Amino acid sequence: MFKVKETEAKTTPRKKNLELKNISVKDLKIVDTDTGEDITEQVIAEIPKDVDTVDFKLTFELPDKETVESTEDE
């Protein structure tokens, strides 16, 4: 399953959530962008042995729509 949800700004910034479920651990690759180190094996080592799939929820803060619209007009 792949789901996208966008939340309007209130007292917190506008956000977008990406939800991924039942993603194969077999082909997972995770890289620490600060160091460039591939940390895939470290992460997989922390997953219980009988788990073959994982779920992710990613959250991004988005600029206000007004800011985006004024930038696009320039």
For each residue, the residues with C-beta under 8 A, 3 or more apart:
1: 19 20 21 22
2: 18 19 20 21
3: 17 18 19
4: 16 17 18 19
5: 16 17 19
6: 14 15 16 17 62
7: 14 15 16 17
8: 14
9: 12 13 14 64
10:
11:
12: 9 15
13: 9 61 62 63 64
14: 6 7 8 9 61 62 63 64 65
15: 6 7 12 59 60 61 62
16: 4 5 6 7 59 60 62
17: 3 4 5 6 7 57 58 59 60
18: 2 3 4 56 57 58 59 60
19: 1 2 3 4 5 55 56 57 58
20: 1 2 23 55 56 57 58
21: 1 2 53 55
22: 1 53 55
23: 20 28 53 54 55 56
24: 27 28 52 53
25: 28 44 47 51 52 53 54
26: 52
27: 24
28: 23 24 25 40 43 44 54
29: 38 40
30: 38 39 40 43
31: 36 37 38 39 40
32: 35 36 37 39
33: 36
34:
35: 32
36: 31 32 33
37: 31 32
38: 29 30 31 41
39: 30 31 32 42 43
40: 28 29 30 31 43 44
41: 38 44 45
42: 39 45 46
43: 28 30 39 40 46 47
44: 25 28 40 41 47
45: 41 42
46: 42 43
47: 25 43 44 51 54
48: 51
49:
50:
51: 25 47 48 54
52: 24 25 26
53: 21 22 23 24 25
54: 23 25 28 47 51
55: 19 20 21 22 23
56: 18 19 20 23
57: 17 18 19 20
58: 17 18 19 20
59: 15 16 17 18
60: 15 16 17 18
61: 13 14 15
62: 6 13 14 15 16
63: 13 14 67 68
64: 9 13 14 67 68
65: 14 68 69
66: 69 70
67: 63 64 70 71
68: 63 64 65 71 72
69: 65 66 72 73
70: 66 67 73 74
71: 67 68 74
72: 68 69
73: 69 70
74: 70 71
